[in-house]
Amino acid sequence: MSYNKEKDLSSDLPPAKSHKIRITLTSKNLKAVETVCSRLLESAKKQGVLQVKGPVRMPTKVLKITTRKTPCGEGSKTWDRYELKIYKRFIDLNSPAETVKQITKMDIEPGVEVEVTIAA
């Protein structure tokens, strides 16, 4: 007497492989970077990411330009000083790639550049 036991197909699938993922945020606007970081962390916690590290604050890059006020070079020697600050944050996640796709589907503030790096 033999009987056929139906196989459960979901148990045959290998578990989703966990990846190390680094999300790097760069912007000239500090508030925009901080809001995007907080939104990413909230959505990561909702999705049940295995491990989250960050946001790690990188040193602010300050680009400075000093120019003369007078276009012709005559007159008193007065100078204008301009500077541009670039803020950078990164968040490390340890989760499957599908989860990261769901996390990064959110609206991002204008002026914030997002770079996603996936390591095996």
MOPAC internal coordinates of N, CA, C and O (Angstrom, degrees):
PM7 1SCF
backbone

  N    0.0000 0     0.00 0     0.00 0    0    0    0
  C    1.4250 1     0.00 0     0.00 0    1    0    0
  C    1.5229 1   108.79 1     0.00 0    2    1    0
  O    1.2310 1   121.19 1   -59.98 1    3    2    1
  N    1.2772 1   115.34 1   120.02 1    3    2    1
  C    1.4674 1   118.52 1   179.04 1    5    3    2
  C    1.5233 1   108.44 1  -125.27 1    6    5    3
  O    1.2310 1   121.67 1   -30.53 1    7    6    5
  N    1.2352 1   114.40 1   149.47 1    7    6    5
  C    1.4622 1   118.26 1   176.54 1    9    7    6
  C    1.5172 1   108.25 1  -135.40 1   10    9    7
  O    1.2310 1   121.45 1   -27.94 1   11   10    9
  N    1.3250 1   114.83 1   152.06 1   11   10    9
  C    1.4645 1   120.82 1  -178.80 1   13   11   10
  C    1.5155 1   109.35 1   -96.67 1   14   13   11
  O    1.2310 1   121.67 1   -62.62 1   15   14   13
  N    1.2784 1   114.40 1   117.38 1   15   14   13
  C    1.4535 1   118.95 1   176.96 1   17   15   14
  C    1.5186 1   107.95 1   -88.82 1   18   17   15
  O    1.2310 1   120.98 1   -56.11 1   19   18   17
  N    1.3112 1   115.73 1   123.89 1   19   18   17
  C    1.4612 1   118.73 1   180.00 1   21   19   18
  C    1.5209 1   109.23 1   -70.82 1   22   21   19
  O    1.2310 1   122.02 1   -44.23 1   23   22   21
  N    1.3002 1   113.73 1   135.77 1   23   22   21
  C    1.4553 1   119.23 1  -178.82 1   25   23   22
  C    1.5219 1   110.49 1   -85.76 1   26   25   23
  O    1.2310 1   121.78 1   -37.40 1   27   26   25
  N    1.2877 1   114.20 1   142.60 1   27   26   25
  C    1.4607 1   120.08 1   174.75 1   29   27   26
  C    1.5229 1   107.50 1   -85.95 1   30   29   27
  O    1.2310 1   120.38 1   -68.08 1   31   30   29
  N    1.3291 1   116.88 1   111.92 1   31   30   29
  C    1.4592 1   121.18 1  -174.60 1   33   31   30
  C    1.5238 1   112.62 1   -68.88 1   34   33   31
  O    1.2310 1   119.87 1   151.40 1   35   34   33
  N    1.3108 1   117.85 1   -28.60 1   35   34   33
  C    1.4618 1   119.45 1  -177.96 1   37   35   34
  C    1.5248 1   111.76 1   -69.52 1   38   37   35
  O    1.2310 1   120.16 1   153.36 1   39   38   37
  N    1.3328 1   117.30 1   -26.64 1   39   38   37
  C    1.4656 1   119.54 1  -179.99 1   41   39   38
  C    1.5268 1   111.16 1   -77.93 1   42   41   39
  O    1.2310 1   119.73 1   159.24 1   43   42   41
  N    1.3467 1   118.12 1   -20.76 1   43   42   41
  C    1.4550 1   121.29 1   179.92 1   45   43   42
  C    1.5255 1   112.37 1   -76.39 1   46   45   43
  O    1.2310 1   120.02 1   158.02 1   47   46   45
  N    1.3346 1   117.57 1   -21.98 1   47   46   45
  C    1.4600 1   120.49 1  -178.84 1   49   47   46
  C    1.5175 1   110.35 1   -72.70 1   50   49   47
  O    1.2310 1   120.46 1   -42.05 1   51   50   49
  N    1.3243 1   116.73 1   137.95 1   51   50   49
  C    1.4695 1   118.05 1   177.32 1   53   51   50
  C    1.5199 1   109.95 1   -69.86 1   54   53   51
  O    1.2310 1   119.60 1   -28.71 1   55   54   53
  N    1.3295 1   118.36 1   151.29 1   55   54   53
  C    1.4568 1   120.30 1   179.61 1   57   55   54
  C    1.5251 1   110.37 1   -66.38 1   58   57   55
  O    1.2310 1   121.03 1   -28.64 1   59   58   57
  N    1.3246 1   115.64 1   151.36 1   59   58   57
  C    1.4584 1   120.32 1  -178.79 1   61   59   58
  C    1.5222 1   109.74 1   -62.08 1   62   61   59
  O    1.2310 1   121.17 1   -49.00 1   63   62   61
  N    1.3312 1   115.36 1   131.00 1   63   62   61
  C    1.4550 1   120.11 1  -176.82 1   65   63   62
  C    1.5247 1   109.43 1   -76.28 1   66   65   63
  O    1.2310 1   121.37 1   -44.77 1   67   66   65
  N    1.3116 1   114.98 1   135.23 1   67   66   65
  C    1.4543 1   120.53 1  -179.79 1   69   67   66
  C    1.5249 1   109.64 1   -86.89 1   70   69   67
  O    1.2310 1   120.38 1   -46.01 1   71   70   69
  N    1.3345 1   116.89 1   133.99 1   71   70   69
  C    1.4587 1   123.21 1  -178.98 1   73   71   70
  C    1.5154 1   109.99 1  -116.51 1   74   73   71
  O    1.2310 1   121.17 1   -27.65 1   75   74   73
  N    1.3256 1   115.37 1   152.35 1   75   74   73
  C    1.4612 1   120.45 1   169.84 1   77   75   74
  C    1.5197 1   106.73 1   -88.04 1   78   77   75
  O    1.2310 1   120.79 1   -56.71 1   79   78   77
  N    1.3134 1   116.10 1   123.29 1   79   78   77
  C    1.4601 1   121.09 1  -175.43 1   81   79   78
  C    1.5131 1   108.70 1  -126.52 1   82   81   79
  O    1.2310 1   120.56 1   -48.51 1   83   82   81
  N    1.3245 1   116.53 1   131.49 1   83   82   81
  C    1.4623 1   121.71 1   177.62 1   85   83   82
  C    1.5271 1   108.40 1  -117.03 1   86   85   83
  O    1.2310 1   121.29 1   -57.29 1   87   86   85
  N    1.3339 1   115.13 1   122.71 1   87   86   85
  C    1.4609 1   121.76 1   176.87 1   89   87   86
  C    1.5193 1   106.95 1  -105.39 1   90   89   87
  O    1.2310 1   120.38 1   -60.58 1   91   90   89
  N    1.3398 1   116.88 1   119.42 1   91   90   89
  C    1.4606 1   122.38 1  -178.90 1   93   91   90
  C    1.5164 1   108.93 1  -108.11 1   94   93   91
  O    1.2310 1   120.48 1   -51.80 1   95   94   93
  N    1.3364 1   116.68 1   128.20 1   95   94   93
  C    1.4553 1   122.81 1   179.86 1   97   95   94
  C    1.5240 1   108.75 1  -114.92 1   98   97   95
  O    1.2310 1   120.16 1   -48.08 1   99   98   97
  N    1.3279 1   117.30 1   131.92 1   99   98   97
  C    1.4598 1   122.50 1  -178.85 1  101   99   98
  C    1.5224 1   108.66 1  -134.78 1  102  101   99
  O    1.2310 1   120.42 1   -43.81 1  103  102  101
  N    1.3459 1   116.81 1   136.19 1  103  102  101
  C    1.4625 1   120.54 1   179.31 1  105  103  102
  C    1.5179 1   110.75 1  -163.29 1  106  105  103
  O    1.2310 1   121.69 1   -17.49 1  107  106  105
  N    1.3454 1   114.37 1   162.51 1  107  106  105
  C    1.4631 1   120.88 1   173.42 1  109  107  106
  C    1.5242 1   110.74 1   -88.49 1  110  109  107
  O    1.2310 1   120.28 1   166.05 1  111  110  109
  N    1.3252 1   117.08 1   -13.95 1  111  110  109
  C    1.4583 1   122.45 1  -177.20 1  113  111  110
  C    1.5303 1   109.42 1  -106.78 1  114  113  111
  O    1.2310 1   120.66 1   -62.91 1  115  114  113
  N    1.3309 1   116.35 1   117.09 1  115  114  113
  C    1.4622 1   121.31 1  -176.22 1  117  115  114
  C    1.5268 1   112.10 1   -66.04 1  118  117  115
  O    1.2310 1   119.97 1   137.44 1  119  118  117
  N    1.3335 1   117.66 1   -42.56 1  119  118  117
  C    1.4744 1   120.53 1  -178.87 1  121  119  118
  C    1.5207 1   111.68 1   -61.86 1  122  121  119
  O    1.2310 1   120.69 1   140.47 1  123  122  121
  N    1.3304 1   116.29 1   -39.53 1  123  122  121
  C    1.4605 1   120.14 1  -178.85 1  125  123  122
  C    1.5260 1   110.84 1   -64.07 1  126  125  123
  O    1.2310 1   120.31 1   137.84 1  127  126  125
  N    1.3320 1   117.02 1   -42.16 1  127  126  125
  C    1.4650 1   120.49 1   179.73 1  129  127  126
  C    1.5268 1   110.44 1   -64.52 1  130  129  127
  O    1.2310 1   120.17 1   136.55 1  131  130  129
  N    1.3226 1   117.28 1   -43.45 1  131  130  129
  C    1.4637 1   120.72 1  -178.67 1  133  131  130
  C    1.5300 1   111.76 1   -65.92 1  134  133  131
  O    1.2310 1   119.62 1   140.15 1  135  134  133
  N    1.3343 1   118.32 1   -39.85 1  135  134  133
  C    1.4663 1   119.94 1   179.49 1  137  135  134
  C    1.5256 1   111.21 1   -66.92 1  138  137  135
  O    1.2310 1   120.21 1   139.29 1  139  138  137
  N    1.3396 1   117.20 1   -40.71 1  139  138  137
  C    1.4649 1   119.90 1   178.70 1  141  139  138
  C    1.5284 1   109.97 1   -65.18 1  142  141  139
  O    1.2310 1   120.12 1   140.18 1  143  142  141
  N    1.3358 1   117.38 1   -39.82 1  143  142  141
  C    1.4776 1   120.63 1   177.53 1  145  143  142
  C    1.5227 1   110.96 1   -60.46 1  146  145  143
  O    1.2310 1   120.51 1   133.71 1  147  146  145
  N    1.3233 1   116.63 1   -46.29 1  147  146  145
  C    1.4635 1   119.11 1  -178.22 1  149  147  146
  C    1.5272 1   111.30 1   -65.96 1  150  149  147
  O    1.2310 1   119.86 1   141.92 1  151  150  149
  N    1.3330 1   117.88 1   -38.08 1  151  150  149
  C    1.4666 1   120.63 1   177.73 1  153  151  150
  C    1.5252 1   111.39 1   -65.47 1  154  153  151
  O    1.2310 1   120.54 1   138.56 1  155  154  153
  N    1.3434 1   116.56 1   -41.44 1  155  154  153
  C    1.4596 1   119.80 1   178.45 1  157  155  154
  C    1.5223 1   111.50 1   -62.37 1  158  157  155
  O    1.2310 1   120.42 1   138.11 1  159  158  157
  N    1.3320 1   116.80 1   -41.89 1  159  158  157
  C    1.4600 1   120.10 1   179.43 1  161  159  158
  C    1.5257 1   111.70 1   -65.81 1  162  161  159
  O    1.2310 1   120.24 1   139.83 1  163  162  161
  N    1.3350 1   117.15 1   -40.17 1  163  162  161
  C    1.4660 1   120.59 1   178.04 1  165  163  162
  C    1.5273 1   111.12 1   -62.58 1  166  165  163
  O    1.2310 1   120.80 1   133.72 1  167  166  165
  N    1.3413 1   116.07 1   -46.28 1  167  166  165
  C    1.4625 1   118.59 1  -178.70 1  169  167  166
  C    1.5298 1   111.27 1   -69.03 1  170  169  167
  O    1.2310 1   119.78 1   148.75 1  171  170  169
  N    1.3327 1   118.02 1   -31.25 1  171  170  169
  C    1.4659 1   120.64 1   176.97 1  173  171  170
  C    1.5245 1   110.58 1   -66.61 1  174  173  171
  O    1.2310 1   120.34 1   139.82 1  175  174  173
  N    1.3329 1   116.96 1   -40.18 1  175  174  173
  C    1.4589 1   120.06 1   178.95 1  177  175  174
  C    1.5306 1   111.06 1   -68.04 1  178  177  175
  O    1.2310 1   120.34 1   144.41 1  179  178  177
  N    1.3364 1   116.95 1   -35.59 1  179  178  177
  C    1.4676 1   120.16 1   177.85 1  181  179  178
  C    1.5221 1   111.39 1   -66.77 1  182  181  179
  O    1.2310 1   120.28 1   143.52 1  183  182  181
  N    1.3377 1   117.08 1   -36.48 1  183  182  181
  C    1.4647 1   121.06 1  -178.65 1  185  183  182
  C    1.5258 1   112.28 1   -77.90 1  186  185  183
  O    1.2310 1   119.96 1   166.20 1  187  186  185
  N    1.3169 1   117.67 1   -13.80 1  187  186  185
  C    1.4558 1   120.56 1   178.64 1  189  187  186
  C    1.5191 1   112.94 1    78.76 1  190  189  187
  O    1.2310 1   120.76 1  -134.79 1  191  190  189
  N    1.3064 1   116.16 1    45.21 1  191  190  189
  C    1.4630 1   121.04 1   178.57 1  193  191  190
  C    1.5250 1   108.64 1   -65.53 1  194  193  191
  O    1.2310 1   120.65 1   -38.12 1  195  194  193
  N    1.3228 1   116.37 1   141.88 1  195  194  193
  C    1.4566 1   121.42 1  -176.06 1  197  195  194
  C    1.5241 1   112.76 1   -61.38 1  198  197  195
  O    1.2310 1   120.61 1   131.83 1  199  198  197
  N    1.3241 1   116.43 1   -48.17 1  199  198  197
  C    1.4648 1   119.79 1  -176.19 1  201  199  198
  C    1.5158 1   109.28 1  -147.92 1  202  201  199
  O    1.2310 1   120.65 1   -44.99 1  203  202  201
  N    1.3423 1   116.37 1   135.01 1  203  202  201
  C    1.4626 1   121.85 1   179.25 1  205  203  202
  C    1.5203 1   108.43 1  -128.52 1  206  205  203
  O    1.2310 1   120.82 1   -49.51 1  207  206  205
  N    1.3234 1   116.04 1   130.49 1  207  206  205
  C    1.4632 1   121.50 1   174.02 1  209  207  206
  C    1.5173 1   107.73 1  -124.18 1  210  209  207
  O    1.2310 1   120.59 1   -54.78 1  211  210  209
  N    1.3084 1   116.48 1   125.22 1  211  210  209
  C    1.4588 1   118.16 1   175.30 1  213  211  210
  C    1.4923 1   112.13 1   130.78 1  214  213  211
  O    1.2310 1   119.83 1     2.92 1  215  214  213
  N    1.2845 1   117.93 1  -177.08 1  215  214  213
  C    1.4563 1   127.99 1     4.98 1  217  215  214
  C    1.5277 1   111.89 1   -76.37 1  218  217  215
  O    1.2310 1   121.08 1   -45.44 1  219  218  217
  N    1.3220 1   115.54 1   134.56 1  219  218  217
  C    1.4572 1   121.70 1   177.56 1  221  219  218
  C    1.5246 1   107.19 1   -93.28 1  222  221  219
  O    1.2310 1   120.87 1   -55.70 1  223  222  221
  N    1.3162 1   115.95 1   124.30 1  223  222  221
  C    1.4578 1   121.21 1  -177.83 1  225  223  222
  C    1.5153 1   110.04 1   -89.31 1  226  225  223
  O    1.2310 1   121.17 1   -61.74 1  227  226  225
  N    1.3249 1   115.36 1   118.26 1  227  226  225
  C    1.4597 1   120.91 1   177.63 1  229  227  226
  C    1.5317 1   108.59 1   -86.96 1  230  229  227
  O    1.2310 1   119.86 1   -21.63 1  231  230  229
  N    1.3379 1   117.88 1   158.37 1  231  230  229
  C    1.4708 1   119.67 1   179.23 1  233  231  230
  C    1.5270 1   111.58 1   -59.60 1  234  233  231
  O    1.2310 1   121.02 1   -37.68 1  235  234  233
  N    1.3335 1   115.65 1   142.32 1  235  234  233
  C    1.4574 1   121.67 1  -179.26 1  237  235  234
  C    1.5221 1   109.31 1   -75.37 1  238  237  235
  O    1.2310 1   120.72 1   -49.75 1  239  238  237
  N    1.3305 1   116.23 1   130.25 1  239  238  237
  C    1.4589 1   120.32 1   175.43 1  241  239  238
  C    1.5253 1   107.83 1   -86.34 1  242  241  239
  O    1.2310 1   120.59 1   -50.82 1  243  242  241
  N    1.3215 1   116.49 1   129.18 1  243  242  241
  C    1.4584 1   121.13 1   178.64 1  245  243  242
  C    1.5209 1   107.47 1  -116.35 1  246  245  243
  O    1.2310 1   121.24 1   -65.92 1  247  246  245
  N    1.3421 1   115.24 1   114.08 1  247  246  245
  C    1.4595 1   120.89 1   177.71 1  249  247  246
  C    1.5183 1   107.96 1   -98.10 1  250  249  247
  O    1.2310 1   120.36 1   -58.04 1  251  250  249
  N    1.3340 1   116.93 1   121.96 1  251  250  249
  C    1.4613 1   121.05 1  -175.66 1  253  251  250
  C    1.5239 1   110.06 1  -115.59 1  254  253  251
  O    1.2310 1   121.01 1   -40.35 1  255  254  253
  N    1.3460 1   115.67 1   139.65 1  255  254  253
  C    1.4595 1   122.92 1   174.87 1  257  255  254
  C    1.5158 1   107.67 1  -130.76 1  258  257  255
  O    1.2310 1   120.41 1   -51.70 1  259  258  257
  N    1.3212 1   116.83 1   128.30 1  259  258  257
  C    1.4591 1   122.13 1   177.02 1  261  259  258
  C    1.5231 1   107.59 1  -116.32 1  262  261  259
  O    1.2310 1   120.12 1   -54.20 1  263  262  261
  N    1.3406 1   117.38 1   125.80 1  263  262  261
  C    1.4686 1   121.40 1  -178.45 1  265  263  262
  C    1.5191 1   109.86 1  -132.89 1  266  265  263
  O    1.2310 1   120.79 1   -21.94 1  267  266  265
  N    1.3258 1   116.09 1   158.06 1  267  266  265
  C    1.4691 1   121.56 1   175.03 1  269  267  266
  C    1.5192 1   109.51 1   -76.13 1  270  269  267
  O    1.2310 1   120.39 1   -36.32 1  271  270  269
  N    1.3277 1   116.86 1   143.68 1  271  270  269
  C    1.4627 1   120.78 1   179.54 1  273  271  270
  C    1.5197 1   111.51 1   -73.41 1  274  273  271
  O    1.2310 1   120.29 1   142.37 1  275  274  273
  N    1.3179 1   117.05 1   -37.63 1  275  274  273
  C    1.4681 1   119.50 1  -176.32 1  277  275  274
  C    1.5222 1   109.71 1   -85.30 1  278  277  275
  O    1.2310 1   120.12 1   -46.60 1  279  278  277
  N    1.3262 1   117.37 1   133.40 1  279  278  277
  C    1.4639 1   120.08 1  -178.33 1  281  279  278
  C    1.5310 1   113.27 1   -73.50 1  282  281  279
  O    1.2310 1   120.03 1   151.94 1  283  282  281
  N    1.3462 1   117.55 1   -28.06 1  283  282  281
  C    1.4577 1   119.42 1  -174.21 1  285  283  282
  C    1.5290 1   112.58 1   -93.99 1  286  285  283
  O    1.2310 1   119.56 1   165.24 1  287  286  285
  N    1.3279 1   118.44 1   -14.76 1  287  286  285
  C    1.4487 1   120.53 1   179.86 1  289  287  286
  C    1.5191 1   113.61 1    93.14 1  290  289  287
  O    1.2310 1   119.58 1   175.68 1  291  290  289
  N    1.3330 1   118.41 1    -4.32 1  291  290  289
  C    1.4644 1   121.98 1   178.84 1  293  291  290
  C    1.5287 1   109.92 1   -86.77 1  294  293  291
  O    1.2310 1   120.40 1   -15.15 1  295  294  293
  N    1.3014 1   116.84 1   164.85 1  295  294  293
  C    1.4590 1   121.38 1   174.75 1  297  295  294
  C    1.5130 1   111.84 1    89.25 1  298  297  295
  O    1.2310 1   121.51 1    11.61 1  299  298  297
  N    1.3328 1   114.72 1  -168.39 1  299  298  297
  C    1.4655 1   119.08 1  -178.52 1  301  299  298
  C    1.5260 1   109.48 1   -69.47 1  302  301  299
  O    1.2310 1   121.50 1   -29.07 1  303  302  301
  N    1.2952 1   114.74 1   150.93 1  303  302  301
  C    1.4620 1   119.56 1  -176.22 1  305  303  302
  C    1.5284 1   109.25 1   -85.74 1  306  305  303
  O    1.2310 1   120.86 1   -90.54 1  307  306  305
  N    1.3204 1   115.97 1    89.46 1  307  306  305
  C    1.4658 1   121.51 1   177.52 1  309  307  306
  C    1.5212 1   108.72 1  -110.04 1  310  309  307
  O    1.2310 1   121.52 1   -33.92 1  311  310  309
  N    1.3203 1   114.70 1   146.08 1  311  310  309
  C    1.4483 1   120.90 1  -173.68 1  313  311  310
  C    1.5234 1   110.55 1  -126.24 1  314  313  311
  O    1.2310 1   121.13 1   -32.79 1  315  314  313
  N    1.3221 1   115.44 1   147.21 1  315  314  313
  C    1.4700 1   122.61 1   170.62 1  317  315  314
  C    1.5176 1   108.10 1  -106.50 1  318  317  315
  O    1.2310 1   121.05 1   -39.90 1  319  318  317
  N    1.3191 1   115.60 1   140.10 1  319  318  317
  C    1.4665 1   120.73 1   177.90 1  321  319  318
  C    1.5244 1   108.75 1  -119.26 1  322  321  319
  O    1.2310 1   120.70 1   -55.23 1  323  322  321
  N    1.3210 1   116.27 1   124.77 1  323  322  321
  C    1.4617 1   122.36 1   177.88 1  325  323  322
  C    1.5200 1   108.34 1  -119.67 1  326  325  323
  O    1.2310 1   121.08 1   -33.88 1  327  326  325
  N    1.3146 1   115.54 1   146.12 1  327  326  325
  C    1.4619 1   118.80 1   175.26 1  329  327  326
  C    1.5226 1   110.14 1  -143.55 1  330  329  327
  O    1.2310 1   121.98 1   -30.82 1  331  330  329
  N    1.3187 1   113.82 1   149.18 1  331  330  329
  C    1.4555 1   122.70 1   179.20 1  333  331  330
  C    1.5193 1   107.36 1  -126.07 1  334  333  331
  O    1.2310 1   120.41 1   -54.83 1  335  334  333
  N    1.3311 1   116.81 1   125.17 1  335  334  333
  C    1.4611 1   121.39 1   179.94 1  337  335  334
  C    1.5223 1   109.19 1  -103.74 1  338  337  335
  O    1.2310 1   121.30 1   -45.68 1  339  338  337
  N    1.3401 1   115.13 1   134.32 1  339  338  337
  C    1.4566 1   121.57 1   178.91 1  341  339  338
  C    1.5254 1   107.89 1  -117.54 1  342  341  339
  O    1.2310 1   120.70 1   -58.76 1  343  342  341
  N    1.3506 1   116.27 1   121.24 1  343  342  341
  C    1.4660 1   123.05 1  -177.77 1  345  343  342
  C    1.5223 1   108.86 1  -101.37 1  346  345  343
  O    1.2310 1   121.18 1   -39.25 1  347  346  345
  N    1.3304 1   115.35 1   140.75 1  347  346  345
  C    1.4564 1   120.21 1  -177.08 1  349  347  346
  C    1.5272 1   110.01 1  -137.69 1  350  349  347
  O    1.2310 1   120.70 1   -45.70 1  351  350  349
  N    1.3384 1   116.26 1   134.30 1  351  350  349
  C    1.4595 1   123.14 1   177.40 1  353  351  350
  C    1.5224 1   107.77 1  -134.26 1  354  353  351
  O    1.2310 1   120.41 1   -29.57 1  355  354  353
  N    1.3331 1   116.83 1   150.43 1  355  354  353
  C    1.4575 1   118.47 1   169.63 1  357  355  354
  C    1.5164 1   110.66 1  -138.33 1  358  357  355
  O    1.2310 1   121.92 1   -29.08 1  359  358  357
  N    1.3272 1   113.94 1   150.92 1  359  358  357
  C    1.4594 1   123.20 1  -178.16 1  361  359  358
  C    1.5243 1   107.21 1  -126.46 1  362  361  359
  O    1.2310 1   120.57 1   -50.95 1  363  362  361
  N    1.3295 1   116.51 1   129.05 1  363  362  361
  C    1.4578 1   121.65 1   176.84 1  365  363  362
  C    1.5223 1   109.32 1  -101.41 1  366  365  363
  O    1.2310 1   120.79 1   -49.76 1  367  366  365
  N    1.3266 1   116.10 1   130.24 1  367  366  365
  C    1.4640 1   122.42 1   178.79 1  369  367  366
  C    1.5196 1   108.68 1  -121.81 1  370  369  367
  O    1.2310 1   120.80 1   -31.11 1  371  370  369
  N    1.3059 1   116.08 1   148.89 1  371  370  369
  C    1.4572 1   121.98 1   174.84 1  373  371  370
  C    1.5218 1   106.52 1  -124.84 1  374  373  371
  O    1.2310 1   120.54 1   -85.95 1  375  374  373
  N    1.3449 1   116.57 1    94.05 1  375  374  373
  C    1.4609 1   120.23 1  -174.83 1  377  375  374
  C    1.5229 1   110.03 1  -159.69 1  378  377  375
  O    1.2310 1   120.16 1    -9.31 1  379  378  377
  N    1.3458 1   117.30 1   170.69 1  379  378  377
  C    1.4661 1   120.70 1   175.13 1  381  379  378
  C    1.5327 1   111.27 1   -67.46 1  382  381  379
  O    1.2310 1   120.69 1   -24.38 1  383  382  381
  N    1.3195 1   116.28 1   155.62 1  383  382  381
  C    1.4662 1   121.87 1  -177.22 1  385  383  382
  C    1.5322 1   111.77 1   -63.99 1  386  385  383
  O    1.2310 1   119.90 1   147.13 1  387  386  385
  N    1.3353 1   117.80 1   -32.87 1  387  386  385
  C    1.4657 1   120.53 1  -179.41 1  389  387  386
  C    1.5287 1   111.10 1   -64.24 1  390  389  387
  O    1.2310 1   120.89 1   142.94 1  391  390  389
  N    1.3228 1   115.90 1   -37.06 1  391  390  389
  C    1.4627 1   120.47 1   179.39 1  393  391  390
  C    1.5177 1   110.57 1   -65.25 1  394  393  391
  O    1.2310 1   120.53 1   141.24 1  395  394  393
  N    1.3236 1   116.60 1   -38.76 1  395  394  393
  C    1.4700 1   120.38 1  -179.48 1  397  395  394
  C    1.5209 1   110.47 1   -66.51 1  398  397  395
  O    1.2310 1   120.14 1   144.17 1  399  398  397
  N    1.3287 1   117.33 1   -35.83 1  399  398  397
  C    1.4609 1   120.34 1   176.76 1  401  399  398
  C    1.5188 1   110.52 1   -60.68 1  402  401  399
  O    1.2310 1   120.15 1   139.42 1  403  402  401
  N    1.3253 1   117.31 1   -40.58 1  403  402  401
  C    1.4589 1   120.95 1   179.38 1  405  403  402
  C    1.5190 1   111.16 1   -69.34 1  406  405  403
  O    1.2310 1   120.33 1   143.76 1  407  406  405
  N    1.3322 1   116.98 1   -36.24 1  407  406  405
  C    1.4663 1   120.84 1  -178.95 1  409  407  406
  C    1.5199 1   110.85 1   -67.84 1  410  409  407
  O    1.2310 1   120.37 1   137.79 1  411  410  409
  N    1.3336 1   116.90 1   -42.21 1  411  410  409
  C    1.4622 1   120.76 1  -173.94 1  413  411  410
  C    1.5317 1   113.69 1   -85.08 1  414  413  411
  O    1.2310 1   119.37 1  -173.68 1  415  414  413
  N    1.3235 1   118.81 1     6.32 1  415  414  413
  C    1.4666 1   121.32 1   177.44 1  417  415  414
  C    1.5252 1   112.88 1   -80.13 1  418  417  415
  O    1.2310 1   119.70 1  -171.99 1  419  418  417
  N    1.3043 1   118.18 1     8.01 1  419  418  417
  C    1.4569 1   122.23 1  -176.39 1  421  419  418
  C    1.5284 1   111.45 1   -82.24 1  422  421  419
  O    1.2310 1   121.02 1   -16.71 1  423  422  421
  N    1.3255 1   115.65 1   163.29 1  423  422  421
  C    1.4571 1   121.04 1   176.35 1  425  423  422
  C    1.5212 1   109.15 1   -74.89 1  426  425  423
  O    1.2310 1   120.96 1   -43.68 1  427  426  425
  N    1.3177 1   115.77 1   136.32 1  427  426  425
  C    1.4629 1   121.29 1  -177.22 1  429  427  426
  C    1.5147 1   108.42 1  -113.71 1  430  429  427
  O    1.2310 1   120.91 1   -39.02 1  431  430  429
  N    1.3236 1   115.87 1   140.98 1  431  430  429
  C    1.4607 1   122.18 1   179.65 1  433  431  430
  C    1.5333 1   109.84 1   -57.54 1  434  433  431
  O    1.2310 1   119.79 1   -34.18 1  435  434  433
  N    1.3308 1   118.01 1   145.82 1  435  434  433
  C    1.4656 1   119.48 1   176.09 1  437  435  434
  C    1.5158 1   110.57 1   -67.27 1  438  437  435
  O    1.2310 1   120.45 1   -39.25 1  439  438  437
  N    1.3150 1   116.75 1   140.75 1  439  438  437
  C    1.4473 1   122.15 1   179.12 1  441  439  438
  C    1.5144 1   114.14 1    92.34 1  442  441  439
  O    1.2310 1   119.71 1   179.67 1  443  442  441
  N    1.3354 1   118.16 1    -0.33 1  443  442  441
  C    1.4629 1   121.18 1   179.38 1  445  443  442
  C    1.5202 1   108.24 1  -104.87 1  446  445  443
  O    1.2310 1   120.91 1   -55.08 1  447  446  445
  N    1.3254 1   115.87 1   124.92 1  447  446  445
  C    1.4570 1   121.01 1   178.14 1  449  447  446
  C    1.5267 1   108.41 1   -95.77 1  450  449  447
  O    1.2310 1   120.87 1   -46.65 1  451  450  449
  N    1.3330 1   115.95 1   133.35 1  451  450  449
  C    1.4610 1   121.59 1  -178.31 1  453  451  450
  C    1.5299 1   108.25 1  -117.82 1  454  453  451
  O    1.2310 1   121.23 1   -49.43 1  455  454  453
  N    1.3287 1   115.26 1   130.57 1  455  454  453
  C    1.4637 1   121.03 1   177.51 1  457  455  454
  C    1.5231 1   107.30 1  -126.74 1  458  457  455
  O    1.2310 1   120.75 1   -54.79 1  459  458  457
  N    1.3457 1   116.17 1   125.21 1  459  458  457
  C    1.4599 1   121.21 1  -179.26 1  461  459  458
  C    1.5321 1   108.04 1  -111.55 1  462  461  459
  O    1.2310 1   121.09 1   -56.92 1  463  462  461
  N    1.3419 1   115.52 1   123.08 1  463  462  461
  C    1.4583 1   121.90 1   179.49 1  465  463  462
  C    1.5226 1   108.31 1  -117.53 1  466  465  463
  O    1.2310 1   121.03 1   -52.24 1  467  466  465
  N    1.3497 1   115.63 1   127.76 1  467  466  465
  C    1.4499 1   120.05 1  -179.04 1  469  467  466
  C    1.5302 1   108.51 1  -112.61 1  470  469  467
  O    1.2310 1   120.85 1   -55.47 1  471  470  469
  N    1.3310 1   115.98 1   124.53 1  471  470  469
  C    1.4632 1   121.68 1   174.91 1  473  471  470
  C    1.5275 1   107.99 1  -108.67 1  474  473  471
  O    1.2310 1   120.63 1   -29.37 1  475  474  473
  N    1.3057 1   116.40 1   150.63 1  475  474  473
  C    1.4676 1   120.43 1  -178.23 1  477  475  474
  C    1.4807 1   109.60 1   -62.63 1  478  477  475
  O    1.2310 1   120.10 1   180.00 1  479  478  477

